[in-house]
Amino acid sequence: MAKILEVFFEPVDNLRLARLCGVLDENLRQIENAFDITVTRRGEQFTLHGHPAQVLRGEMALKHFYERAEKDLTVDDVQLGLIEIANRGENPLPAPALLTRRSELHGRTPRQVEYLRHIQDHDITFGIGPAGTGKTYLAVASAVDAFERDLVERIILTRPAVEAGERLGFLPGDLAQKVDPYLRPLYDALYDLMGFDRVAKLFERGSIEIAPLAFMRGRTLNNAFIILDEAQNTTPEQMKMFLTRIGFGAKAVVTGDLTQVDLPRATRSGLREAREVLAGVRGIAFTEFKKEDVVRHPLVARIVEAYDNQAARQADAHKKDAGEEHA
């Protein structure tokens, strides 16, 4: 059953109203997309139409952004604010404070807060879930936080260089140059959290290292914060190799999305096996992210949901076909 709700802002502040709505009502369209409602405006009066629960969230969003419209609202302000509003009422624990260049950085959803707490409280943490849930970025932020607090001496970031349809052999350059594009998201996160100049100096000193997973073999990593990204593309042997590199005073975070495995069809994902083998091992924590934790454009969460629904339908059809064969 649809609900209609009217929201008024008085006394009228036309500048705030303009910032709330955005250029060509862009911010209102984002609120509509986020909560699947319709928002119309006439002066200081806003009319919301849609599912009752979503209309109330839309009202909360309008009031939230109006209070913050003392200055222009960026796309990030709106999208991140909408995610926090969508997750209100779940009573998450207070988000841990992270010492990075982004002072406003914190967990936006209950599972993100849980993830950050797992990282702080455990020697090895797995973050598993769809793209856009902040797995890698929050892991890098936690590494920067530990480094700035002198809890570790080095940050080591690694990921497997698996070909996803492309052929590395045809790319120019040596091995390091060929795998560099695979490591670019890690560079970007570091630059955002520490600044380009500082990251460059720490690279020169060896305090930060980014390398393909193959380069980890035979090493013991002490007093370091180690992140294995895109772990769904490791083999079971590679995953075991990585986890046994952990030395004294080290902390490791493993991130991956089991719906985006680029390994050959007959190869089992090391991340999938680790989730089964290591479940319940003391000192290891798992955070399973869902589509509700996506912190990108609202459409990303819907895309994830659509693919999940398709996978569920295919699984049901497979079971049905198998049952008919046995009958």
C-alpha positions as CSV (number, residue, x, y, z in Angstrom):
1,M,0.0,0.0,0.0
2,A,1.5,3.3,-1.1
3,K,1.7,6.3,1.2
4,I,1.8,10.1,0.5
5,L,3.8,12.3,2.9
6,E,4.3,16.1,2.8
7,V,7.4,17.7,4.2
8,F,7.8,21.4,4.8
9,F,10.9,23.5,5.6
10,E,10.2,26.7,7.4
11,P,11.3,29.4,7.6
12,V,12.1,29.3,3.9
13,D,15.8,29.4,3.0
14,N,16.0,29.4,-0.7
15,L,19.8,28.8,-0.8
16,R,19.5,25.7,1.4
17,L,16.6,24.4,-0.6
18,A,18.7,24.8,-3.8
19,R,21.6,22.9,-2.3
20,L,19.3,20.2,-1.0
21,C,17.7,19.7,-4.4
22,G,21.0,19.9,-6.4
23,V,21.5,21.0,-10.0
24,L,18.4,20.1,-12.0
25,D,17.1,18.3,-8.8
26,E,19.9,15.8,-9.1
27,N,19.9,15.1,-5.3
28,L,16.2,14.5,-5.2
29,R,16.6,12.0,-8.0
30,Q,19.2,10.1,-6.0
31,I,16.8,10.0,-3.0
32,E,14.1,8.6,-5.3
33,N,16.5,5.9,-6.7
34,A,17.8,5.0,-3.2
35,F,14.4,4.4,-1.7
36,D,12.3,3.6,-4.8
37,I,9.9,6.5,-4.1
38,T,8.7,9.6,-6.0
39,V,9.6,13.1,-4.7
40,T,8.0,16.3,-6.1
41,R,8.6,19.8,-4.9
42,R,6.7,23.1,-4.9
43,G,8.7,25.8,-3.2
44,E,9.5,24.7,0.4
45,Q,6.9,21.8,0.2
46,F,8.0,18.3,-0.8
47,T,5.6,15.5,-1.5
48,L,6.8,11.9,-1.1
49,H,5.0,8.9,-2.6
50,G,5.8,5.2,-2.2
51,H,6.0,2.3,0.2
52,P,5.3,3.6,3.8
53,A,8.7,2.5,5.2
54,Q,10.6,3.9,2.3
55,V,8.7,7.2,2.4
56,L,9.7,7.7,6.0
57,R,13.3,7.1,5.0
58,G,12.9,9.6,2.3
59,E,11.6,12.2,4.8
60,M,14.6,11.4,7.0
61,A,17.0,11.9,4.0
62,L,15.4,15.3,3.1
63,K,15.8,16.6,6.7
64,H,19.3,15.1,7.0
65,F,20.6,16.9,3.9
66,Y,18.7,20.1,4.6
67,E,20.6,20.4,7.9
68,R,23.9,19.9,6.0
69,A,23.1,22.3,3.2
70,E,25.0,25.1,4.8
71,K,27.5,24.3,2.0
72,D,27.2,22.6,-1.4
73,L,26.4,18.9,-1.2
74,T,28.8,16.7,-3.2
75,V,27.8,13.5,-4.9
76,D,29.7,11.6,-2.2
77,D,27.9,13.5,0.5
78,V,24.5,12.4,-0.8
79,Q,25.3,8.8,-1.7
80,L,27.2,8.1,1.6
81,G,24.4,9.8,3.5
82,L,21.8,7.7,1.8
83,I,23.6,4.5,2.8
84,E,23.8,5.6,6.4
85,I,20.1,6.5,6.5
86,A,19.2,3.1,4.9
87,N,21.0,1.3,7.6
88,R,19.7,3.3,10.6
89,G,17.8,1.4,13.2
90,E,20.1,-1.6,13.2
91,N,21.9,-0.3,16.3
92,P,25.5,-0.9,15.1
93,L,28.4,-0.6,17.6
94,P,30.3,2.7,17.5
95,A,32.6,2.8,14.5
96,P,36.3,2.6,15.4
97,A,38.2,5.9,14.7
98,L,40.8,5.6,12.0
99,L,43.9,7.8,11.9
100,T,44.2,8.7,8.2
101,R,44.1,11.8,6.0
102,R,40.4,11.3,5.6
103,S,39.2,12.4,9.1
104,E,35.5,11.6,8.2
105,L,36.2,8.0,7.3
106,H,34.3,5.4,9.3
107,G,32.1,2.4,8.8
108,R,28.9,3.3,7.1
109,T,26.9,0.1,7.7
110,P,26.7,-2.3,10.6
111,R,28.8,-4.9,8.8
112,Q,31.5,-2.4,7.9
113,V,31.7,-1.4,11.6
114,E,31.9,-5.1,12.4
115,Y,34.7,-5.6,9.8
116,L,36.8,-2.7,11.2
117,R,36.4,-4.2,14.7
118,H,37.4,-7.6,13.5
119,I,40.5,-6.2,11.9
120,Q,41.5,-4.5,15.2
121,D,40.7,-7.5,17.4
122,H,42.1,-10.4,15.3
123,D,45.4,-11.3,13.7
124,I,43.7,-12.5,10.5
125,T,40.4,-11.2,9.1
126,F,38.5,-12.2,5.9
127,G,36.2,-9.7,4.2
128,I,34.0,-11.5,1.7
129,G,31.3,-9.9,-0.4
130,P,30.2,-8.1,-3.6
131,A,32.0,-5.2,-5.2
132,G,31.5,-1.7,-3.7
133,T,31.2,-2.8,-0.1
134,G,34.5,-1.2,1.0
135,K,36.4,-4.4,1.7
136,T,39.7,-3.2,0.2
137,Y,39.4,0.5,1.0
138,L,38.6,-0.1,4.7
139,A,41.4,-2.7,4.9
140,V,43.9,-0.2,3.5
141,A,42.5,2.4,5.9
142,S,43.1,0.0,8.8
143,A,46.6,-0.6,7.6
144,V,47.3,3.1,7.4
145,D,45.8,3.6,10.9
146,A,48.1,0.8,12.3
147,F,51.1,2.3,10.6
148,E,50.4,5.8,11.8
149,R,50.0,4.6,15.4
150,D,53.3,2.7,15.2
151,L,51.6,-0.7,15.7
152,V,53.4,-2.0,12.6
153,E,56.6,-1.1,10.7
154,R,55.4,-1.9,7.2
155,I,52.4,-2.1,5.0
156,I,52.4,-4.9,2.4
157,L,49.7,-5.1,-0.2
158,T,49.4,-8.0,-2.6
159,R,47.0,-9.6,-5.0
160,P,47.1,-12.4,-7.6
161,A,47.8,-11.4,-11.2
162,V,45.0,-13.5,-12.8
163,E,44.1,-12.8,-16.5
164,A,40.4,-11.9,-16.7
165,G,40.0,-12.3,-20.5
166,E,43.2,-10.3,-21.3
167,R,46.5,-11.9,-22.2
168,L,49.4,-10.5,-20.1
169,G,51.9,-12.1,-22.5
170,F,51.0,-9.6,-25.2
171,L,51.5,-6.6,-23.0
172,P,54.8,-4.7,-23.4
173,G,57.3,-4.5,-20.5
174,D,58.7,-6.7,-17.8
175,L,56.7,-8.7,-15.3
176,A,56.4,-5.8,-12.8
177,Q,55.1,-3.5,-15.5
178,K,52.6,-6.1,-16.7
179,V,51.1,-6.7,-13.3
180,D,51.1,-3.0,-12.2
181,P,47.5,-2.4,-13.6
182,Y,46.2,-5.2,-11.4
183,L,47.6,-3.4,-8.3
184,R,46.4,0.1,-9.3
185,P,43.3,0.1,-6.9
186,L,45.7,-0.4,-4.0
187,Y,47.8,2.5,-5.1
188,D,44.7,4.7,-5.4
189,A,43.5,3.9,-1.9
190,L,46.9,4.7,-0.4
191,Y,47.2,8.0,-2.3
192,D,43.7,8.9,-1.0
193,L,44.4,8.0,2.6
194,M,48.0,9.3,3.0
195,G,48.7,11.7,0.1
196,F,50.8,11.1,-3.0
197,D,54.1,12.6,-1.7
198,R,54.1,10.7,1.6
199,V,53.3,7.4,-0.1
200,A,56.1,8.0,-2.6
201,K,58.6,8.6,0.3
202,L,57.4,5.5,2.2
203,F,57.8,3.4,-1.0
204,E,61.4,4.7,-1.3
205,R,62.1,3.7,2.4
206,G,60.5,0.3,1.9
207,S,57.8,1.0,4.5
208,I,55.1,0.3,1.9
209,E,55.4,-2.5,-0.6
210,I,52.9,-3.6,-3.3
211,A,53.6,-6.8,-5.1
212,P,52.0,-9.7,-6.9
213,L,51.1,-12.7,-4.7
214,A,53.8,-14.9,-6.4
215,F,56.5,-12.6,-4.9
216,M,55.4,-13.6,-1.4
217,R,56.6,-17.2,-1.6
218,G,59.5,-18.0,0.8
219,R,59.1,-14.9,2.9
220,T,58.2,-14.4,6.6
221,L,56.5,-11.1,7.3
222,N,57.1,-9.7,10.8
223,N,55.7,-6.5,12.3
224,A,53.7,-5.8,9.1
225,F,50.1,-5.2,8.1
226,I,49.5,-7.4,5.1
227,I,46.5,-7.3,2.8
228,L,45.6,-9.9,0.2
229,D,43.1,-8.4,-2.3
230,E,41.1,-10.2,-4.9
231,A,41.6,-13.4,-3.0
232,Q,38.9,-15.3,-4.9
233,N,41.5,-15.7,-7.6
234,T,44.0,-17.6,-5.5
235,T,44.3,-21.3,-5.7
236,P,44.1,-23.3,-2.4
237,E,47.9,-23.7,-2.6
238,Q,48.4,-20.0,-3.0
239,M,46.1,-19.2,-0.1
240,K,47.9,-21.6,2.2
241,M,51.2,-20.1,1.1
242,F,50.0,-16.6,1.9
243,L,48.5,-17.4,5.3
244,T,51.7,-19.2,6.4
245,R,53.8,-16.1,5.6
246,I,52.4,-14.3,8.7
247,G,55.1,-13.6,11.3
248,F,55.4,-12.1,14.7
249,G,53.6,-8.8,15.3
250,A,51.8,-9.1,11.9
251,K,48.2,-8.6,11.0
252,A,46.6,-9.8,7.8
253,V,43.4,-9.0,6.0
254,V,42.1,-11.1,3.1
255,T,39.4,-9.7,0.8
256,G,37.5,-11.1,-2.1
257,D,34.2,-11.6,-4.0
258,L,33.3,-15.2,-4.6
259,T,30.9,-14.2,-7.4
260,Q,33.8,-12.9,-9.5
261,V,36.2,-15.8,-9.7
262,D,38.5,-15.6,-12.8
263,L,40.3,-18.9,-12.3
264,P,40.0,-21.7,-14.9
265,R,36.7,-23.5,-14.5
266,A,38.1,-26.6,-13.0
267,T,40.2,-24.7,-10.4
268,R,38.8,-24.3,-6.9
269,S,39.0,-20.9,-5.3
270,G,41.4,-20.7,-2.4
271,L,39.2,-18.1,-0.7
272,R,36.2,-20.5,-0.9
273,E,38.2,-23.3,0.6
274,A,39.7,-21.1,3.3
275,R,36.2,-20.0,4.4
276,E,35.3,-23.7,4.9
277,V,38.6,-24.9,6.4
278,L,39.2,-22.0,8.8
279,A,35.7,-21.4,10.1
280,G,35.9,-21.5,13.9
281,V,39.7,-21.2,14.1
282,R,40.5,-19.0,17.1
283,G,42.2,-15.7,16.1
284,I,40.6,-15.6,12.6
285,A,37.4,-13.6,11.9
286,F,35.1,-13.5,8.9
287,T,32.9,-10.7,7.7
288,E,30.3,-11.5,5.1
289,F,29.2,-8.4,3.2
290,K,25.8,-8.2,1.5
291,K,24.3,-6.0,-1.2
292,E,23.0,-3.6,1.6
293,D,26.7,-2.7,2.3
294,V,27.4,-1.4,-1.2
295,V,28.7,2.2,-0.8
296,R,28.8,3.1,-4.5
297,H,26.0,4.4,-6.8
298,P,22.6,3.0,-5.6
299,L,22.3,1.2,-8.9
300,V,25.3,-1.0,-7.9
301,A,23.3,-2.6,-5.1
302,R,20.5,-3.3,-7.5
303,I,22.9,-4.8,-10.0
304,V,24.3,-7.1,-7.3
305,E,20.8,-8.1,-6.3
306,A,19.8,-8.8,-9.9
307,Y,22.7,-11.1,-10.4
308,D,22.1,-12.8,-7.0
309,N,18.5,-13.5,-8.1
310,Q,19.6,-14.9,-11.4
311,A,22.0,-17.2,-9.6
312,A,19.3,-18.4,-7.3
313,R,17.0,-19.1,-10.2
314,Q,19.7,-21.1,-12.0
315,A,20.4,-23.1,-8.8
316,D,16.7,-23.9,-8.5
317,A,16.4,-24.9,-12.1
318,H,19.5,-27.1,-11.7
319,K,18.0,-28.9,-8.7
320,K,14.7,-29.3,-10.5
321,D,16.5,-30.9,-13.5
322,A,18.5,-33.2,-11.3
323,G,15.3,-34.3,-9.5
324,E,13.6,-35.1,-12.8
325,E,16.6,-37.2,-13.9
326,H,16.5,-39.3,-10.7
327,A,12.7,-39.7,-11.0
